[in-house]
């Protein structure tokens, strides 16, 4: 489904296990950041670290923001072999994940 004048956003938040090293986290960051060059359906990508002063992050430190033009593009991305390979890199270090998708207004 494509919504006129709207983009599909895929927001992913990570909370890493206690004891995960900086180099292990960098491995995850690099692996996620490589996906847009491997999966053409990703039309936009950005990420960053939490810096909110509110103290409401509940241990989540990393935010990743992907853009798709359609639900079909997202449906191609989710089971894509490169996305699955990224999951294998991430899983040993992941304590929790939160994913929200929405159409822009």
C-alpha positions in Angstrom: 0.0 0.0 0.0 1.3 3.5 -0.8 -0.2 6.5 0.8 -0.2 9.7 -1.3 2.4 12.3 -0.2 3.4 10.1 2.7 6.4 8.0 3.7 6.6 4.8 5.7 8.9 5.3 8.7 10.5 2.3 10.5 11.8 3.3 14.0 14.0 0.9 15.8 15.3 1.4 19.4 18.0 -0.8 21.0 18.8 -1.5 24.6 22.1 -3.5 24.9 22.9 -6.1 27.4 24.9 -5.1 30.4 28.6 -5.7 29.8 28.3 -5.2 26.0 31.6 -3.6 25.0 32.0 -0.4 22.9 33.6 -2.5 20.1 30.7 -4.9 20.1 28.2 -2.0 19.9 30.3 -0.4 17.1 30.1 -3.7 15.2 26.2 -3.5 15.5 26.2 0.2 14.4 28.4 -0.6 11.4 26.4 -3.6 10.4 23.1 -1.7 10.6 24.6 1.3 8.7 25.7 -1.0 5.9 22.1 -2.2 5.1 21.0 0.8 3.0 23.8 0.0 0.5 22.7 -3.6 0.4 18.9 -3.3 0.4 17.6 -0.9 -2.3 14.1 -0.6 -0.7 15.6 1.5 2.1 15.0 5.1 0.8 16.3 6.9 3.9 18.4 6.0 6.9 19.8 7.8 9.9 20.7 6.9 13.4 21.9 8.4 16.7 22.4 8.0 20.4 20.0 9.1 23.0 20.8 12.4 24.6 17.5 13.3 26.2 17.8 15.0 29.5 14.4 13.7 30.6 15.6 10.3 31.9 12.8 8.4 30.3 14.8 6.2 27.9 14.4 3.0 30.0 17.9 1.8 29.0 17.4 2.3 25.3 20.5 4.0 23.9 20.3 3.7 20.1 17.7 5.0 17.6 17.6 3.9 14.0 15.2 5.5 11.5 14.5 3.9 8.1 12.3 5.2 5.4 10.3 3.1 2.9 8.1 4.3 0.1 5.6 1.4 0.5 4.5 -1.4 2.7 5.7 -3.7 -0.1 9.2 -2.3 0.2 9.1 -2.9 4.0 7.9 -6.4 3.3 10.9 -7.0 1.1 13.3 -5.6 3.7 12.1 -7.6 6.7 13.0 -11.1 5.5 15.8 -9.9 3.3 19.0 -12.1 3.7 21.1 -9.0 4.6 18.6 -7.9 7.2 18.6 -11.4 8.7 22.4 -11.4 8.7 22.4 -8.2 10.6 20.0 -9.8 13.2 22.6 -12.5 13.7 25.2 -9.8 14.5 22.8 -8.0 16.9 21.2 -10.8 18.8 24.0 -11.8 21.1 24.2 -8.2 22.5 20.5 -7.2 22.5 18.6 -6.9 25.8 15.5 -5.3 24.3 14.2 -3.7 21.1 11.3 -1.5 20.3 10.0 -1.0 16.8 7.3 1.4 15.6 6.3 1.9 12.0 4.1 4.8 10.9 2.9 6.7 7.8 4.0 10.3 7.9 1.3 13.0 8.2 
